C-alpha cells in the first residue's frame, strides 16, 4: 500500500488513507490476531461422555432428518473372494469396445457409446459391478476434453457414453481408479472407523507452560484414558474433543495442527489399494475417431443457446468441456476473463468471501497474482488457514479467504482463527455486491459420512438464512475436485461428498462450480491442488456468475 499511496496526490491520499483505516479497524474487530486467542466454549468431559457409535450400515449412519440423502451413497456391493487378490479387477486385463459398428466419422452433437468389460487378474470377466472407472474423450491437438458418463450395469460390464462436442479428432481414455474390491475396503473403513487421522491441540498456561494433546471429532477417537475436554461452537453446535492436559485447564487451548495418520488397513487392504492397480489407464480399446461438423461453415463446437450464468440453473451432465484450454459450461454461457482489466471490471464494487479449504485458497491466490493492483494485506494470519485479504481501492474490491474450522489438516495455527462457516455466514448482511464462495470436502474424507452431513446441515441452514434476509447475495458452491487416491482421501470418498453437496443445496438459489469434472476432463495427472490452467477456468466460471453479461 505504501507505493500506492506515494503515487497519489491531494485529496486522493486522504481517501485512500481513510479506506485503509476502515479496513484495518474492520479486520481488528472481525479477526483476532494470534495474541488474543479465543477458544470456543468448552466443558470438561469424562470417559462417561456420550459415545459416538456408527451404525453397521453406511446409509443408516446419517442423521434421521437427512434420510432423504441416503440413497445418494448407494454403491454396488462387492461379494466374497476377500483373500484372493487375483480375483480383483485388473486394469491390464479389462477391455472396452464400441457398442455399435465403427463409422468413418461421427456427427457433431451426437454420442459415442462404448462397452467396458471388467476382468480380474486371471483374465476372467467379472460378474458384479462396483469398480470406479473414469472415462474421458480427449482431443489433445485441440486441447479438448470432456468426461464420459459411466453406467454400472452391476454385472461386470459398464456402458460408457461420450458427447461429441467439438469437430476434429478425439480418442477415448479409460482409467481404473479403484477396483470394486478396493472400494469394499474403503467403504468398510468409512463405515466402521470413527477417524483415520488425528490432530494436535496446543495448550498454554499463563506462565508460558505448554502441553500438546491429541484431539479429534469424536471423544473415542483420541484414545484418552483420563478426562476429556469438549468444545462446542456456539454458532454451529459443532463439537471438538481433546485429551485434557495434566496441568492445564481446558480453556487454555490456543493452537491446532494436523496429527498422525492412523493405521486402519491390513496388508491385504494395502495390496488392493497399491499403486500398481490404482489410477491405471486401460489398454487402448477404441481407435481414434473423427467428428464432423453438421454442415460446412457451421460452428466447430456443439454449443446450443444457453442462458447467462445465474444461480439456480438446473445441472447438466456433463457440466461442460474443454476446447482450446477453455472450459465451456453446458448449463450457461460462461465467459473468459483473460486480462487483469476484465477481472477488475467484473469485481468492481464487490466484496467476495471465500470459505473452505486450500483448493479454494488457490482461487484467492490466482486473483491476487493475476491482478497487480490487488494488494494483499498482512493480517498476522497463518497462511494455511487465513484469514487472508486483498483489496483494490480504486475499484472498491475486497477479497477474503479463510479456512473452515475443525477438522482441518494444517500446520500449527491459532485456535482463534478457526471460525466455523456458520459463524462467518451469520455475520454477513449480504446484498447485490456480496459474493460468498464455499468449498468443502477434502478434509472430511477421513471421517464417516455422518460427520460431513451434520456439518452440511448447519451450513445449509446458514446459507438459507442469508438468502432469506438478502436474496440478492450470490452464493457459489465449489464442488470438491479429484486428486486423492489413498485410504485417507480417495476419489471415491470425494465422489460421495460431492453427491451430498449437490443434494444439500439443490433447492436453494445457489450456483455450482463443478471442480470434479473440471479437474478430470483433460489428460493431465490428478492433483489435489490443480495447475494454473484449471484454476483459471474455475475462477472464470465464478466470474461468469458475478458478471453474466
N, C-alpha and C positions, 0 to 999 in steps of 0.2 A: 504493500500500500504506500510505502514511503516514496518510491519512484513516481507513482501515480499522482500523489499529492504535490510533489515538486513541480510537475508539469502543469498543474492547474494554476489559475491566476484569479485574483479578485474574489468575487462572491462565490465562485465555484469551489474555492478552498474551504469556505465556511460550510457549504452544503455537504461536501464530501466528508469533512470532519464530523459534522452532525450525524450523518448517516452511520459512519463508523462507530461513533459513541453510542448510538441507539442499539446497533447490533451487538456491541461489546456488552452493554448492560443486559440486553436480552439473553445473551449466552450465559452470563454470570448468574442470572436468575433461573434459567432453564436447566443448565448443565453444571452441576457441582464439579469442581476440579478435584484432583487426587488428594488434596489436603483436607477436604471437607467431606469425608465419606459418610454415606447414609445407607446402611444395610436395610433390607426390608424388615418388616415387623417379624418377630420371632416368638417362639415359646419352646422351652426345652421339652423333649420327648424322651421317653424311656423305651426299653425293649418291648414294653407292652403297648407301644403306639399302634394305631390301626395299620394292619398289614395290607400291602398291595398283592392281589392274587390274580393271576391271569387265568382265564377260562381255558380248558383244554382245546377249545375251538377258537381259531383265529377270528372268525366272524363274531363270535359271542363276546370277544374281548372289548368291543366298542361300547360306549355308553348307550343306555337303552333309548334315550331321547334322540339319538342319532342312528337308530337302527336302519333307517331308510338308506343309509350309505353302505350298508354291509355287503350288498350284492356286488358292489364295485371291486371288492377284494377277492372275488372268486378266481380261482386258478385251477386248471385240471389237476386232479390228484395223480401222484406217482405211485404205482404198485410196488411190489417186493423187489427182490434182487439187491437188497441193501449191501450185501457183502461182495457182489460181483461187479468189479469196476469195468470189466469188458462189456457188460450189458448196458452201460450208459451210452448216451448219444455221442457219436463220433463226428467231429466236423470234417474229417478227411473222407469218411465213407458216406456221409449224407449227400444226396444229389437233388437236382432240380432241373425241370424241363418245361418247355412251353405247353400250355394246356391245349392249344389247338395247333394246326399246321402253321409252319413258318411262312411269312409273307415277304415279298420283295421290299415292301415299305409299308409303314403304318400311318394312319391318318392322324394329324394333329388334333388333339381334343378327345381322342379315344382312350382305350385302356389296353394294357398288356397284361395277360394273366399267365401265371406260372404255377406249376405244381411242385412242391418240395416233398421229398420222401426222406424222413429221418431214419438213420441206420445206426446200429451200435458198432462197437469196435471189432466185432466179428463179421460185420457186413450184413447182418440180418436186419430186415425192416422192423422198425419199432411198431408196436401195436397200441400204443397210447400216446397222448399228447403231453403238453406241459413244458416243452422246450421254449426258451426265449431266443427267437431268431430276430435279427434286424435286417431288413431288406431296403436297398436303395436302387434307384435308377439314376445313373451318373452320365454326365456329358463333359468329360474332362477338357476337351478342346474348347468348349463353350463356357467353362467354369459354371456348369449347371448341375443341379442335383435335386432330387425330391425323395421323400421317404415313401416306401411301399407299405401297403396295408397287409398285415399278416393275420390270416384267419386260421385258427387252430381247429381242425376238424376232429380232434381228440381220438384219432385212430392211427397216429403216426405220420399222417400227411397234413400238409398246410397249403392253403390257397393264398398265393401272393398276387396282389393287384397293384399296378403302377399306372397312374395317369400320365398321358403323353402331352406334356405342357410346353415343349419347345420343338422347333423343327431342326433337323440335323441328326447327328449320330448320338446314340445312347447305348449304355450297356447295364446289365443287371449285376448287382453285387449282393451277396447274402453272407451274413456273419452269424455264427452261433455264439451268443453272449454267454448263456449258461445252459447246460443240459437240464432236462426235467429232473434228473437225479440230484444235480447240484441245487436246483431250486427247492427240492424237497428238504435239503439241509438248511437252506436259507429260511424257508417257511417255518421249519421246526424251531430254529433259533429265534426268529422274530416272535414266535408264539410263546415259547417256553422261557426265554431269558428276559429278565427284567431290564437288563442293560448289557451291552457288550463293551462299554468303556466306562471309566470312572473319571472323577475330576478332583482337583485340589482346592481346598479353601484355606486362605491365609488369615490367621487371627493375630492381632497385635494389641498388646497391653499399653497402658498409659506411660510406662517407663521404657517402651520400645521392645519388650519381650515378644517374640513371635513363636507361634506354633502352626504347623501345617497338618491338615486333617483331610481325610477322604470325604468327598461329597458326591451326591447323585440325585436323580429324580425321585427315587424310592428309598425309603428308610432301610429296606432289607438289602439294598444293593451296595451299601458301604461297608458291610462286614464288621460293624461296630459291636463290641461286647458290652460297652458301657452306655452312658447316656447319649442321647442324640439331640442335636439342635434342629428344630423345624422352622422354616421360614415361609411365610405366606405373603405373596404380593397383594397389597391392599386394594389394587385396582382390578387385577385379573383373577385373583384367587389361586394363582399358580403356586405350587408347593416346591420346596427345595430342602434337602436334608444334608447335614454334615455331622460327622462324629464330633462330639463335644471335646474341646481341648481339656487337658488335665488341670491346667492352672488358669485358664482364661474363660470368661463368660461367653455365651452365645452371641451377644451383641457386639463382640469385638471382631467380627468377621469384616475384613477390609479388602481382601483380594481373591481373585478367582483365576484358574487356569485349567488347561487340559490335564488329564492324569494318565492312566495306563489303558492300553488295550487289553481286555480280559481274554483269557484262554477259554474259548467256547466251542472249539472243534476237536474232533478226533483225527487221527491220521487218515482214516478213510474219508472223512469230510474234506480234508485238505486236498486229497488226491482228486476228488470230484471238482474242486474249485481251482485246481492248479492251472498255471499259465498255459500249459500245453493244450488244454481243452477249453479255455476261456477266451472269449472275444477273438475267435479264429474265423478267417474267411474260408468259405466253402470253395472247392474246385469249381472252375468256370463251367456252368451248365447250359447257358444260353448264349448263342453268338450275338455280337453287337447288332443293333437294329438301326434302320434309317426311318426317321419320322418326316413325313412330307407335309407341306402346307396345303390347306384346302384348295387354294387357287393361287396362281401367280399374283404377286403384288399384295397379298394379304399379310397380316401380321405374322411374325415368326413365333409368337407366343400365344398360348390359349388362355387369354385373359378376357373374361366377359365383363360387361359393365358392372362395376362394384360401387357400393355407396362410400362416401367419405368415412374414414375411421372414426368410430364413436363407441362409447361404452354401451353394453347391452346387445351387441350384434350376435347372432347365432354362430356357433362354431362350425367350421368346415373341416372336412377330412380329405386330404391333408390340409393343414392350416396355411401352407404356402410352399414356395420352391425357390431355389436359387437359379439365376441366369446372369452371366457376366459378373459373378461375385456379388450380385444384388438380390436381396430377399424380396420376393413379390408375394404379398398376402393374397389369399384367395377369398377372404371374407370382406376386405375393404380395400380401397385404393391407397395403399401405403405409398409414402413418398421418400425420396432420398434427400439428405441434408449433407451435402458434400463439402461445404465450406463453413468456416467459423462464422461468417456473417449470416448465413442461412440459419445456423443454430441459434445465434444471438437474436435474430428476428423472431424466431419461434418462441424462445424462452422469455422474451422481454415482458417484464411485469409479473413474472410468476415466481412463486416460492414452491420448490419441489422438495418433498420429504421422502427420502428413501430409507426403508427399514427392512433389515433382513440379514443375509449372510454375505460372505466375501464375493460371491458371484454377482451380487447387486452392487457391491462397492466398486467393482470393475466399471460399472456404468458411470459412477461419480468420477472415477479416475479418467475415464475416456473423455468426458466433457471438460474436466479441468485441463487435461493435456491438449485437447483439440482447440480450445478457445483461449488464446493467450491472455485476453483481458479478464478472464475469470481468475480471481485471486483467492487462493486457499488461505484461510485464517488459522493460526495456531491457537487452539483452544486448550492446550495442555492435555490433549486427548491421547489415549492409546490408539495407535494407528489401526491395529487389528479390529478394534471394537468401536472406535469413534468416541464421541461424536466428531464428525468432520463437517466443515462448512466452507463453501466457496461463494464469493459474491462478485457481481459485476454492477458497479454503482451507476454507470451511465444508463444502463438498460433496466435497472431495478430487478436484478435476478439474484436469487438466493438458492443455493443447492445444499441440502443437508443429507448426510448419511450417518446412520448408527446401526450397530448390530442388534439383533433381537436378544432377548435375555436368555437365561438358562433354558435348556442345555446348550452350551456354546464351547466348542473346542477352540482354544486360543492360547496365546501366551498370557503371562500374568497381567491382569487388568483390574482396575479398581471396581469393587462391587457397586459403588455409586454410579458407575457409568452404564450398568446393565439395567436399562429401563425396559419394562415389558412393552410390547407393541400396543397392548390395550391401554396402558398408561399414556403413551405418546398420542394415540388417536383421540383419547378423551380430552386432551389439552388443545385440540385443534378446532378453531371456529369453522374452517372450511370456506368455500366460496369459489367464484369463477376463476380466480388466479391462484388457487391452491391445487397442487398435484400431490397425490400420495401414491407411492410405489412400494409394494410389499413383495419380498422374495424370500421364501422359506422352503426348507426341505432337507438340505444336505446334512444338517446337524441332528435331524430326527431319525435318520436311518439306523441308528444304533439302539433304538428303543422299540417296544411293541407299538402297533398302530394306535392303540388307545391313547398313548401319550400325545401323539400328533393330533388326533381327533379332538381331544379335550382342549388343546391349545387353539385349534381351528375354531372351535365353538365360541370361545371368548373373543377371538379376533373378528369373526364374522359378526357377532353382536355389536362390536365396537364400530365396524365399518357401516353396518345398517344404521346405527345411531347417528354417525357422522353424515351419511347421505340424507337421513331424515331431517336433520337440523339445517343442512345446506346442500340441496340436491345438485347444485352446480359444481360441486367438488369433483374432480376427476380422480378416480381410484383405479390403479393399474396393478394387476396381479402378474408377477413373473413366475412362470412355472419353473420347477427345478430342471436342471439340464443333466445330460449324460456325463459320465466320467469315472464313476466308481465301479470297481469290479471285484471287491473283496467281501468277506463275510461282514465287515463293519460298514460297508456302504455300497452295496451292489446296485447296479442299474435296475434290477428287479424291485428292490425296495423303493427306488425313486419313482418307478412307474406306478406303484400303488399310491405313493404320496401325491403324485400329480392327479390321479383319479379323484382322490379325496379333495384336493384343492379345487378342481373343477366343480365338484358337487357342492362344496361349501358355499361358493359364491355364484352358483348358477342362476339363482333367482334375484340377484342384486344387479343394479346397473353399474357394472364394472367392466373394464377392458382387460384382455388377457394378452400376454406376450408368450408365445409357445416356445420357450427356450429348449424344451426337449427335442422338438423337431428341428429347430434352427441349429442345434449342435449335433444332429445326427443325419444330415442330408448331404454332406459333402464327403469326399474321400480324404478326410484328414483324421488323424488319431483322436480319440476321445480325450478330453482334458477337463477336469472339474473346473479349471479356470481357462476357458477357451481363448483363442487368439484374437487379435485386434479385429480381423475381418468379421468374425461372428459378433463380437461385442458392438462393432459399428452398426451392423444391421439390426441388432436388438435395440440399440438406442434410437436408430432411425424410426423403428416401428413405434417406440414410445413417443417420439416427437410427432409422429403422424397422428396420434390420438390427441396430443396437445394442440397441434395446428393441422387440422384435417384438410384445409384448403389453403 
